[in-house]
Amino acid sequence: MTIEISASLDPAVGKNLEGYLQELNNLEYISIHCDIMRSDFVTRNSVNAEQYLYILKNSKHPVDVHIMANSIELELRKALKNHPPRSLSVHIESQLTKEYNSGLVIDLDTENLDGELIKSAKVITVMSVKAGASGQKFNSSALEKIKIIKNLNKFARIILDGGINSENIAQVKNAGVDTAVVGSYLYNTHDKKATLELLQG
């Protein structure tokens, strides 16, 4: 099946965000994944309003936003409202679910899959690593969650995020994932075009 590859910007934030985004703009048939983190939910802060606006205004690809926070600052709220991404997802445990409820994130250790929230979501991101850090190893238990989610909501776009590479992309495709987020694996490779083609199959 055809799968969309989404390039996570997280490995480049605070290092070479502008340069990496330009590299990605030279590739075709991908999307961009932007993680917004706050230390009230994970272990670090990442992507402020200025960086978000830079990404939205300079990416030639569609951008999906994944918020790992219980609260975000007013300036960022305004940026998200005035320059909305293709999708915006928050963790099912987050205090932001009432405000941003069209997209949900199911973390690796999330066990309580709220049926009503899942049924109403347009986009559901399933984590195949623990949210908050790039470069972790893929955990195939996330694929079992996808089966449950698909039974509850057949119409949501399913995003799988974490540890995806050429060794497990076949499993990801077979699980019926619509969008596969690739972070460190793509960022660290020399020939990004060839790596992307390998993942796309």
CORZIFEN-V206049 format. One line per field, one symbol per residue. phi: phi as a letter, one per 20 degrees, with the letter a starting at -180 (. if undefined). burial: I if it has 9 or more other ideal C-beta (glycine too) atoms within 8 Angstrom, else O. A space follows every 50 residues. Layout:
# CORZIFEN-V206049
phi = ???
burial = ???
This chain:
# CORZIFEN-V206049
phi = .fceedefegfefncbgfffffgffeecmccdddeddcfeccebdbmeff fgffffedeedfdddcedaebcfggfgffffecfffbcccfgeffeffec decccdfgefdeefgffffefeccededbfgpbeneegdfffffffgfff febedffdddcpmebffdffgffffnfecdecdggffeefdfffffffff m
burial = OOIIIIIIIIIIIOOOIOOIIOIIIOIOOIIIIIIIIIOOIIOOOIIOIO IIIIIIOOIOIOIIIIIIIOOIOOOIIIIIOOIOIOIIIIIIOIOIIOOI IOIIIIIIOIOOIOOOIIOOIOIIIIIIIIIOOOOIOIIOOIIOIIIIII OIIOOIIIIIIIIIIOOIIOIIIOIOIOIIIIIOIIIOIOOIOOIIOOIO O
